Amino acid sequence: MKLFFCIKIAPRTRLLHKDKEKFMSKYSMIMSWSEEDQAYIVSVPELPGCMAEGKTPEEAVKNAEIIIQEWIETALEDGEEIPKPHLFSMSV
């Protein structure tokens, strides 16, 4: 089962169309393993509802990059604000 989510919920900071490419690859990604789906799950904290999965970590990240692009393009088409990338840190 492929898992791709792209749900927008009230983003905060305005990102201009010209800045889209600049920020595309700068969003944080959080990866986890799903026993239920037997897949790696990637979520993008700055883009609410933006998630993807893959059988390998590399595939999950690649799928997440596609979903990030689609999330941003949809928001721009709808005239919505897009959150700017933030640096998230987690202690392990």
C-alpha positions as CSV (number, residue, x, y, z in Angstrom):
1,M,0.0,0.0,0.0
2,K,1.4,3.4,-1.0
3,L,0.9,6.2,1.5
4,F,0.9,9.8,0.2
5,F,-0.8,12.6,2.0
6,C,-0.9,16.2,1.1
7,I,-3.4,18.0,3.3
8,K,-3.0,21.8,3.9
9,I,-4.0,23.3,7.2
10,A,-3.7,27.1,7.8
11,P,0.0,27.7,6.9
12,R,1.6,30.7,8.6
13,T,4.4,32.6,6.7
14,R,4.1,33.8,3.1
15,L,6.4,32.2,0.6
16,L,6.5,33.9,-2.8
17,H,6.2,31.9,-6.0
18,K,9.7,32.9,-7.0
19,D,11.0,31.4,-3.7
20,K,9.5,28.0,-4.3
21,E,12.6,26.3,-5.8
22,K,14.8,28.0,-3.2
23,F,13.0,26.4,-0.3
24,M,11.9,23.1,-1.9
25,S,14.8,21.0,-0.5
26,K,15.1,22.8,2.8
27,Y,12.1,21.4,4.6
28,S,12.8,19.1,7.6
29,M,11.8,15.5,7.2
30,I,11.0,13.1,10.1
31,M,11.4,9.4,9.2
32,S,10.0,6.4,11.1
33,W,9.4,2.8,10.5
34,S,5.8,1.5,10.3
35,E,5.5,-2.2,11.3
36,E,1.9,-2.2,10.2
37,D,2.7,-0.9,6.6
38,Q,6.2,-2.5,6.6
39,A,7.5,0.8,5.2
40,Y,9.4,3.9,6.1
41,I,7.1,6.9,6.7
42,V,8.4,10.5,6.2
43,S,6.5,13.5,7.5
44,V,7.3,17.2,6.9
45,P,6.5,19.2,10.1
46,E,6.4,22.6,8.4
47,L,3.8,21.4,5.9
48,P,0.8,20.1,7.8
49,G,-0.5,16.8,6.5
50,C,2.5,16.3,4.1
51,M,3.6,12.6,4.4
52,A,5.0,9.9,2.2
53,E,6.2,6.3,2.5
54,G,8.7,4.0,0.8
55,K,10.1,0.5,1.1
56,T,13.6,2.0,1.7
57,P,14.7,5.2,3.4
58,E,15.8,6.6,0.1
59,E,12.5,5.8,-1.6
60,A,10.6,7.5,1.3
61,V,12.6,10.7,1.0
62,K,12.3,10.7,-2.8
63,N,8.5,10.3,-2.4
64,A,8.4,13.0,0.2
65,E,10.2,15.4,-2.1
66,I,7.5,14.9,-4.7
67,I,4.8,15.5,-2.1
68,I,6.5,18.6,-0.9
69,Q,6.5,20.0,-4.4
70,E,2.8,19.1,-4.9
71,W,1.9,20.7,-1.5
72,I,3.7,23.9,-2.5
73,E,2.2,24.0,-6.0
74,T,-1.3,23.4,-4.7
75,A,-1.0,26.1,-2.1
76,L,0.4,28.6,-4.6
77,E,-2.5,27.8,-7.0
78,D,-5.0,28.3,-4.2
79,G,-3.3,31.6,-3.2
80,E,-2.5,30.3,0.3
81,E,0.5,31.1,2.4
82,I,3.3,28.6,2.6
83,P,5.4,28.1,5.7
84,K,9.1,28.8,5.3
85,P,11.5,26.0,6.3
86,H,12.6,25.8,9.9
87,L,15.4,23.9,11.6
88,F,14.1,21.2,13.9
89,S,16.3,19.4,16.3
90,M,15.6,16.3,18.3
91,S,17.6,14.7,21.0
92,V,18.1,10.9,20.7
